[in-house]
């Protein structure tokens, strides 16, 4: 879970002009909380992101909450 803090997709999102807050959720949190979140959270605002930090490679879900849009991820 702590590897998400060092993930490149999160760093890219935070480097965008005007972005002060970004959220990178684990795949487990996205599938069990965000995706089924009875209207409180819009899963369409999250973009899948590959997280590769040290020996960990996993899928995360990235959003920039203040903008209400999916982040544009560089490959």
Biopython code that builds the backbone (N, CA, C, O; Angstrom):
import numpy as np
from Bio.PDB.StructureBuilder import StructureBuilder

atoms = [
    (1, "UNK", "N", (0.810, -1.184, 0.000)),
    (1, "UNK", "CA", (0.000, 0.000, 0.000)),
    (1, "UNK", "C", (0.860, 1.257, 0.000)),
    (1, "UNK", "O", (0.523, 2.234, -0.669)),
    (2, "UNK", "N", (1.966, 1.245, 0.741)),
    (2, "UNK", "CA", (2.814, 2.428, 0.806)),
    (2, "UNK", "C", (3.531, 2.703, -0.509)),
    (2, "UNK", "O", (3.971, 3.828, -0.748)),
    (3, "UNK", "N", (3.651, 1.704, -1.353)),
    (3, "UNK", "CA", (4.272, 1.891, -2.661)),
    (3, "UNK", "C", (3.464, 2.866, -3.522)),
    (3, "UNK", "O", (4.025, 3.519, -4.402)),
    (4, "UNK", "N", (2.180, 2.972, -3.283)),
    (4, "UNK", "CA", (1.338, 3.885, -4.058)),
    (4, "UNK", "C", (1.807, 5.326, -3.912)),
    (4, "UNK", "O", (1.672, 6.114, -4.847)),
    (5, "UNK", "N", (2.353, 5.682, -2.760)),
    (5, "UNK", "CA", (2.821, 7.047, -2.533)),
    (5, "UNK", "C", (4.003, 7.413, -3.425)),
    (5, "UNK", "O", (4.202, 8.587, -3.736)),
    (6, "UNK", "N", (4.789, 6.419, -3.840)),
    (6, "UNK", "CA", (5.952, 6.653, -4.698)),
    (6, "UNK", "C", (5.667, 6.405, -6.174)),
    (6, "UNK", "O", (6.580, 6.480, -6.996)),
    (7, "UNK", "N", (4.433, 6.114, -6.523)),
    (7, "UNK", "CA", (4.088, 5.732, -7.893)),
    (7, "UNK", "C", (4.200, 6.913, -8.861)),
    (7, "UNK", "O", (3.788, 8.032, -8.554)),
    (8, "UNK", "N", (4.755, 6.640, -10.008)),
    (8, "UNK", "CA", (4.936, 7.665, -11.035)),
    (8, "UNK", "C", (3.616, 8.295, -11.498)),
    (8, "UNK", "O", (3.575, 9.513, -11.676)),
    (9, "UNK", "N", (2.537, 7.529, -11.702)),
    (9, "UNK", "CA", (1.280, 8.167, -12.109)),
    (9, "UNK", "C", (0.795, 9.227, -11.111)),
    (9, "UNK", "O", (0.251, 10.256, -11.510)),
    (10, "UNK", "N", (0.992, 8.972, -9.824)),
    (10, "UNK", "CA", (0.602, 9.955, -8.814)),
    (10, "UNK", "C", (1.485, 11.192, -8.903)),
    (10, "UNK", "O", (0.995, 12.317, -8.811)),
    (11, "UNK", "N", (2.775, 10.986, -9.081)),
    (11, "UNK", "CA", (3.713, 12.112, -9.231)),
    (11, "UNK", "C", (3.363, 12.950, -10.471)),
    (11, "UNK", "O", (3.418, 14.179, -10.427)),
    (12, "UNK", "N", (3.007, 12.285, -11.567)),
    (12, "UNK", "CA", (2.623, 12.996, -12.793)),
    (12, "UNK", "C", (1.383, 13.845, -12.560)),
    (12, "UNK", "O", (1.324, 14.997, -12.989)),
    (13, "UNK", "N", (0.403, 13.281, -11.888)),
    (13, "UNK", "CA", (-0.836, 14.014, -11.638)),
    (13, "UNK", "C", (-0.575, 15.242, -10.778)),
    (13, "UNK", "O", (-1.121, 16.314, -11.038)),
    (14, "UNK", "N", (0.254, 15.088, -9.763)),
    (14, "UNK", "CA", (0.555, 16.205, -8.873)),
    (14, "UNK", "C", (1.418, 17.271, -9.534)),
    (14, "UNK", "O", (1.472, 18.406, -9.063)),
    (15, "UNK", "N", (2.093, 16.913, -10.621)),
    (15, "UNK", "CA", (2.932, 17.874, -11.346)),
    (15, "UNK", "C", (2.127, 18.717, -12.335)),
    (15, "UNK", "O", (2.636, 19.708, -12.857)),
    (16, "UNK", "N", (0.871, 18.332, -12.597)),
    (16, "UNK", "CA", (0.038, 19.098, -13.517)),
    (16, "UNK", "C", (-0.249, 20.475, -12.926)),
    (16, "UNK", "O", (-0.440, 20.602, -11.716)),
    (17, "UNK", "N", (-0.280, 21.512, -13.772)),
    (17, "UNK", "CA", (-0.561, 22.863, -13.278)),
    (17, "UNK", "C", (-1.924, 22.934, -12.578)),
    (17, "UNK", "O", (-2.921, 22.417, -13.084)),
    (18, "UNK", "N", (-1.949, 23.572, -11.422)),
    (18, "UNK", "CA", (-3.193, 23.771, -10.699)),
    (18, "UNK", "C", (-3.668, 22.591, -9.880)),
    (18, "UNK", "O", (-4.719, 22.674, -9.244)),
    (19, "UNK", "N", (-2.927, 21.496, -9.874)),
    (19, "UNK", "CA", (-3.340, 20.312, -9.123)),
    (19, "UNK", "C", (-2.659, 20.333, -7.749)),
    (19, "UNK", "O", (-1.433, 20.288, -7.642)),
    (20, "UNK", "N", (-3.486, 20.403, -6.711)),
    (20, "UNK", "CA", (-2.984, 20.395, -5.341)),
    (20, "UNK", "C", (-3.250, 19.078, -4.629)),
    (20, "UNK", "O", (-2.632, 18.781, -3.607)),
    (21, "UNK", "N", (-4.179, 18.285, -5.174)),
    (21, "UNK", "CA", (-4.559, 17.041, -4.534)),
    (21, "UNK", "C", (-4.857, 15.989, -5.599)),
    (21, "UNK", "O", (-5.572, 16.252, -6.566)),
    (22, "UNK", "N", (-4.303, 14.806, -5.408)),
    (22, "UNK", "CA", (-4.597, 13.663, -6.274)),
    (22, "UNK", "C", (-4.721, 12.438, -5.367)),
    (22, "UNK", "O", (-4.099, 12.373, -4.306)),
    (23, "UNK", "N", (-5.519, 11.482, -5.792)),
    (23, "UNK", "CA", (-5.732, 10.279, -5.003)),
    (23, "UNK", "C", (-5.456, 9.057, -5.865)),
    (23, "UNK", "O", (-6.009, 8.913, -6.955)),
    (24, "UNK", "N", (-4.597, 8.183, -5.365)),
    (24, "UNK", "CA", (-4.303, 6.923, -6.034)),
    (24, "UNK", "C", (-4.748, 5.805, -5.102)),
    (24, "UNK", "O", (-4.107, 5.536, -4.086)),
    (25, "UNK", "N", (-5.849, 5.161, -5.458)),
    (25, "UNK", "CA", (-6.414, 4.081, -4.646)),
    (25, "UNK", "C", (-5.886, 2.742, -5.145)),
    (25, "UNK", "O", (-5.614, 2.570, -6.333)),
    (26, "UNK", "N", (-5.747, 1.809, -4.232)),
    (26, "UNK", "CA", (-5.352, 0.458, -4.633)),
    (26, "UNK", "C", (-6.491, -0.185, -5.413)),
    (26, "UNK", "O", (-7.634, 0.265, -5.341)),
    (27, "UNK", "N", (-6.178, -1.225, -6.149)),
    (27, "UNK", "CA", (-7.186, -1.957, -6.910)),
    (27, "UNK", "C", (-8.253, -2.515, -5.963)),
    (27, "UNK", "O", (-9.444, -2.486, -6.275)),
    (28, "UNK", "N", (-7.823, -3.016, -4.820)),
    (28, "UNK", "CA", (-8.758, -3.577, -3.841)),
    (28, "UNK", "C", (-9.730, -2.505, -3.325)),
    (28, "UNK", "O", (-10.933, -2.756, -3.248)),
    (29, "UNK", "N", (-9.232, -1.334, -2.977)),
    (29, "UNK", "CA", (-10.091, -0.263, -2.482)),
    (29, "UNK", "C", (-11.045, 0.200, -3.583)),
    (29, "UNK", "O", (-12.220, 0.457, -3.321)),
    (30, "UNK", "N", (-10.543, 0.305, -4.803)),
    (30, "UNK", "CA", (-11.416, 0.720, -5.910)),
    (30, "UNK", "C", (-12.563, -0.268, -6.102)),
    (30, "UNK", "O", (-13.726, 0.127, -6.182)),
    (31, "UNK", "N", (-12.227, -1.554, -6.173)),
    (31, "UNK", "CA", (-13.252, -2.566, -6.448)),
    (31, "UNK", "C", (-14.224, -2.771, -5.289)),
    (31, "UNK", "O", (-15.403, -3.042, -5.519)),
    (32, "UNK", "N", (-13.757, -2.648, -4.059)),
    (32, "UNK", "CA", (-14.629, -2.947, -2.926)),
    (32, "UNK", "C", (-15.325, -1.717, -2.333)),
    (32, "UNK", "O", (-16.317, -1.865, -1.621)),
    (33, "UNK", "N", (-14.827, -0.513, -2.611)),
    (33, "UNK", "CA", (-15.431, 0.681, -2.025)),
    (33, "UNK", "C", (-15.886, 1.677, -3.096)),
    (33, "UNK", "O", (-17.057, 2.055, -3.136)),
    (34, "UNK", "N", (-14.972, 2.095, -3.951)),
    (34, "UNK", "CA", (-15.259, 3.168, -4.906)),
    (34, "UNK", "C", (-16.251, 2.725, -5.974)),
    (34, "UNK", "O", (-17.228, 3.422, -6.249)),
    (35, "UNK", "N", (-15.999, 1.569, -6.571)),
    (35, "UNK", "CA", (-16.831, 1.097, -7.673)),
    (35, "UNK", "C", (-18.273, 0.803, -7.235)),
    (35, "UNK", "O", (-19.198, 0.919, -8.038)),
    (36, "UNK", "N", (-18.460, 0.435, -6.004)),
    (36, "UNK", "CA", (-19.803, 0.113, -5.503)),
    (36, "UNK", "C", (-20.363, 1.221, -4.615)),
    (36, "UNK", "O", (-21.382, 1.029, -3.952)),
    (37, "UNK", "N", (-19.710, 2.366, -4.600)),
    (37, "UNK", "CA", (-20.088, 3.465, -3.707)),
    (37, "UNK", "C", (-21.394, 4.124, -4.070)),
    (37, "UNK", "O", (-21.373, 5.071, -4.857)),
    (38, "UNK", "N", (-22.442, 3.728, -3.597)),
    (38, "UNK", "CA", (-23.806, 4.192, -3.759)),
    (38, "UNK", "C", (-23.971, 5.685, -4.073)),
    (38, "UNK", "O", (-24.729, 6.365, -3.382)),
    (39, "UNK", "N", (-23.296, 6.205, -5.078)),
    (39, "UNK", "CA", (-23.473, 7.587, -5.510)),
    (39, "UNK", "C", (-22.611, 8.609, -4.804)),
    (39, "UNK", "O", (-22.498, 9.740, -5.278)),
    (40, "UNK", "N", (-22.002, 8.254, -3.691)),
    (40, "UNK", "CA", (-21.155, 9.195, -2.961)),
    (40, "UNK", "C", (-19.843, 9.459, -3.700)),
    (40, "UNK", "O", (-19.273, 10.544, -3.595)),
    (41, "UNK", "N", (-19.378, 8.477, -4.435)),
    (41, "UNK", "CA", (-18.123, 8.565, -5.184)),
    (41, "UNK", "C", (-18.421, 8.141, -6.620)),
    (41, "UNK", "O", (-19.068, 7.119, -6.847)),
    (42, "UNK", "N", (-17.949, 8.924, -7.585)),
    (42, "UNK", "CA", (-18.173, 8.582, -8.992)),
    (42, "UNK", "C", (-16.983, 7.799, -9.524)),
    (42, "UNK", "O", (-15.915, 8.377, -9.728)),
    (43, "UNK", "N", (-17.138, 6.487, -9.756)),
    (43, "UNK", "CA", (-16.032, 5.681, -10.249)),
    (43, "UNK", "C", (-15.535, 6.124, -11.625)),
    (43, "UNK", "O", (-14.400, 5.822, -11.993)),
    (44, "UNK", "N", (-16.359, 6.827, -12.382)),
    (44, "UNK", "CA", (-15.950, 7.287, -13.710)),
    (44, "UNK", "C", (-14.870, 8.356, -13.648)),
    (44, "UNK", "O", (-14.231, 8.641, -14.661)),
    (45, "UNK", "N", (-14.654, 8.950, -12.486)),
    (45, "UNK", "CA", (-13.609, 9.963, -12.333)),
    (45, "UNK", "C", (-12.233, 9.352, -12.086)),
    (45, "UNK", "O", (-11.246, 10.080, -11.977)),
    (46, "UNK", "N", (-12.156, 8.032, -11.999)),
    (46, "UNK", "CA", (-10.896, 7.345, -11.732)),
    (46, "UNK", "C", (-10.369, 6.715, -13.017)),
    (46, "UNK", "O", (-11.129, 6.158, -13.810)),
    (47, "UNK", "N", (-9.074, 6.811, -13.206)),
    (47, "UNK", "CA", (-8.419, 6.187, -14.358)),
    (47, "UNK", "C", (-7.495, 5.079, -13.850)),
    (47, "UNK", "O", (-6.815, 5.257, -12.840)),
    (48, "UNK", "N", (-7.466, 3.934, -14.546)),
    (48, "UNK", "CA", (-6.544, 2.879, -14.119)),
    (48, "UNK", "C", (-5.107, 3.328, -14.361)),
    (48, "UNK", "O", (-4.808, 3.991, -15.355)),
    (49, "UNK", "N", (-4.233, 2.960, -13.446)),
    (49, "UNK", "CA", (-2.831, 3.344, -13.544)),
    (49, "UNK", "C", (-1.957, 2.173, -13.118)),
    (49, "UNK", "O", (-2.231, 1.522, -12.109)),
    (50, "UNK", "N", (-0.917, 1.908, -13.878)),
    (50, "UNK", "CA", (0.033, 0.852, -13.517)),
    (50, "UNK", "C", (1.029, 1.431, -12.526)),
    (50, "UNK", "O", (1.664, 2.453, -12.785)),
    (51, "UNK", "N", (1.152, 0.765, -11.395)),
    (51, "UNK", "CA", (2.063, 1.187, -10.340)),
    (51, "UNK", "C", (3.226, 0.210, -10.330)),
    (51, "UNK", "O", (3.037, -0.980, -10.081)),
    (52, "UNK", "N", (4.419, 0.703, -10.597)),
    (52, "UNK", "CA", (5.625, -0.128, -10.582)),
    (52, "UNK", "C", (6.680, 0.580, -9.741)),
    (52, "UNK", "O", (7.365, 1.487, -10.214)),
    (53, "UNK", "N", (6.800, 0.147, -8.476)),
    (53, "UNK", "CA", (7.748, 0.739, -7.547)),
    (53, "UNK", "C", (8.515, -0.383, -6.873)),
    (53, "UNK", "O", (7.927, -1.282, -6.271)),
    (54, "UNK", "N", (9.827, -0.322, -6.980)),
    (54, "UNK", "CA", (10.713, -1.361, -6.440)),
    (54, "UNK", "C", (10.268, -2.725, -6.959)),
    (54, "UNK", "O", (10.174, -2.920, -8.171)),
    (55, "UNK", "N", (9.992, -3.671, -6.061)),
    (55, "UNK", "CA", (9.616, -5.018, -6.512)),
    (55, "UNK", "C", (8.113, -5.190, -6.689)),
    (55, "UNK", "O", (7.643, -6.295, -6.957)),
    (56, "UNK", "N", (7.363, -4.116, -6.543)),
    (56, "UNK", "CA", (5.905, -4.185, -6.627)),
    (56, "UNK", "C", (5.388, -3.647, -7.954)),
    (56, "UNK", "O", (5.742, -2.540, -8.359)),
    (57, "UNK", "N", (4.554, -4.425, -8.627)),
    (57, "UNK", "CA", (3.828, -3.962, -9.807)),
    (57, "UNK", "C", (2.362, -4.310, -9.594)),
    (57, "UNK", "O", (2.009, -5.465, -9.355)),
    (58, "UNK", "N", (1.516, -3.289, -9.686)),
    (58, "UNK", "CA", (0.092, -3.496, -9.417)),
    (58, "UNK", "C", (-0.712, -2.445, -10.174)),
    (58, "UNK", "O", (-0.156, -1.509, -10.748)),
    (59, "UNK", "N", (-2.026, -2.618, -10.162)),
    (59, "UNK", "CA", (-2.912, -1.625, -10.755)),
    (59, "UNK", "C", (-3.483, -0.770, -9.638)),
    (59, "UNK", "O", (-3.890, -1.272, -8.591)),
    (60, "UNK", "N", (-3.503, 0.526, -9.883)),
    (60, "UNK", "CA", (-4.137, 1.458, -8.971)),
    (60, "UNK", "C", (-5.165, 2.262, -9.754)),
    (60, "UNK", "O", (-5.293, 2.103, -10.968)),
    (61, "UNK", "N", (-5.894, 3.123, -9.059)),
    (61, "UNK", "CA", (-6.925, 3.947, -9.686)),
    (61, "UNK", "C", (-6.705, 5.383, -9.253)),
    (61, "UNK", "O", (-6.719, 5.689, -8.060)),
    (62, "UNK", "N", (-6.501, 6.270, -10.230)),
    (62, "UNK", "CA", (-6.096, 7.644, -9.969)),
    (62, "UNK", "C", (-7.208, 8.624, -10.290)),
    (62, "UNK", "O", (-7.905, 8.487, -11.296)),
    (63, "UNK", "N", (-7.365, 9.618, -9.418)),
    (63, "UNK", "CA", (-8.304, 10.707, -9.664)),
    (63, "UNK", "C", (-7.705, 12.006, -9.153)),
    (63, "UNK", "O", (-6.852, 12.015, -8.266)),
    (64, "UNK", "N", (-8.168, 13.093, -9.728)),
    (64, "UNK", "CA", (-7.828, 14.432, -9.254)),
    (64, "UNK", "C", (-9.160, 15.022, -8.787)),
    (64, "UNK", "O", (-9.891, 15.598, -9.594)),
    (65, "UNK", "N", (-9.488, 14.889, -7.497)),
    (65, "UNK", "CA", (-10.824, 15.198, -7.001)),
    (65, "UNK", "C", (-11.331, 16.606, -7.279)),
    (65, "UNK", "O", (-12.503, 16.762, -7.622)),
    (66, "UNK", "N", (-10.528, 17.606, -7.150)),
    (66, "UNK", "CA", (-11.001, 18.988, -7.297)),
    (66, "UNK", "C", (-11.461, 19.308, -8.715)),
    (66, "UNK", "O", (-12.224, 20.252, -8.919)),
    (67, "UNK", "N", (-11.007, 18.533, -9.691)),
    (67, "UNK", "CA", (-11.341, 18.836, -11.080)),
    (67, "UNK", "C", (-12.560, 18.067, -11.570)),
    (67, "UNK", "O", (-13.213, 18.500, -12.519)),
    (68, "UNK", "N", (-12.883, 16.936, -10.944)),
    (68, "UNK", "CA", (-14.009, 16.126, -11.386)),
    (68, "UNK", "C", (-13.755, 15.460, -12.734)),
    (68, "UNK", "O", (-14.700, 15.092, -13.432)),
    (69, "UNK", "N", (-12.492, 15.305, -13.101)),
    (69, "UNK", "CA", (-12.165, 14.677, -14.381)),
    (69, "UNK", "C", (-11.132, 13.583, -14.170)),
    (69, "UNK", "O", (-10.381, 13.580, -13.194)),
    (70, "UNK", "N", (-11.120, 12.659, -15.112)),
    (70, "UNK", "CA", (-10.090, 11.614, -15.083)),
    (70, "UNK", "C", (-8.754, 12.221, -15.473)),
    (70, "UNK", "O", (-8.699, 13.027, -16.401)),
    (71, "UNK", "N", (-7.688, 11.860, -14.797)),
    (71, "UNK", "CA", (-6.381, 12.392, -15.150)),
    (71, "UNK", "C", (-5.879, 11.817, -16.471)),
    (71, "UNK", "O", (-6.173, 10.674, -16.822)),
    (72, "UNK", "N", (-5.119, 12.632, -17.193)),
    (72, "UNK", "CA", (-4.469, 12.176, -18.414)),
    (72, "UNK", "C", (-3.131, 11.579, -18.013)),
    (72, "UNK", "O", (-2.247, 12.294, -17.543)),
    (73, "UNK", "N", (-2.976, 10.283, -18.194)),
    (73, "UNK", "CA", (-1.747, 9.613, -17.792)),
    (73, "UNK", "C", (-0.785, 9.493, -18.958)),
    (73, "UNK", "O", (-1.161, 9.096, -20.061)),
    (74, "UNK", "N", (0.469, 9.847, -18.691)),
    (74, "UNK", "CA", (1.521, 9.641, -19.702)),
    (74, "UNK", "C", (1.989, 8.218, -19.626)),
    (74, "UNK", "O", (2.050, 7.628, -18.547)),
    (75, "UNK", "N", (2.315, 7.673, -20.754)),
    (75, "UNK", "CA", (2.795, 6.278, -20.798)),
    (75, "UNK", "C", (4.290, 6.247, -20.738)),
    (75, "UNK", "O", (4.887, 5.171, -20.763)),
]
sb = StructureBuilder()
sb.init_structure("model")
sb.init_model(0)
sb.init_chain("A")
sb.init_seg("    ")
for serial, (resi, resn, name, xyz) in enumerate(atoms, 1):
    if name == "N":
        sb.init_residue(resn, " ", resi, " ")
    sb.init_atom(name, np.array(xyz, "f"), 0.0, 1.0, " ", f" {name:<3s}", serial, name[0])
structure = sb.get_structure()
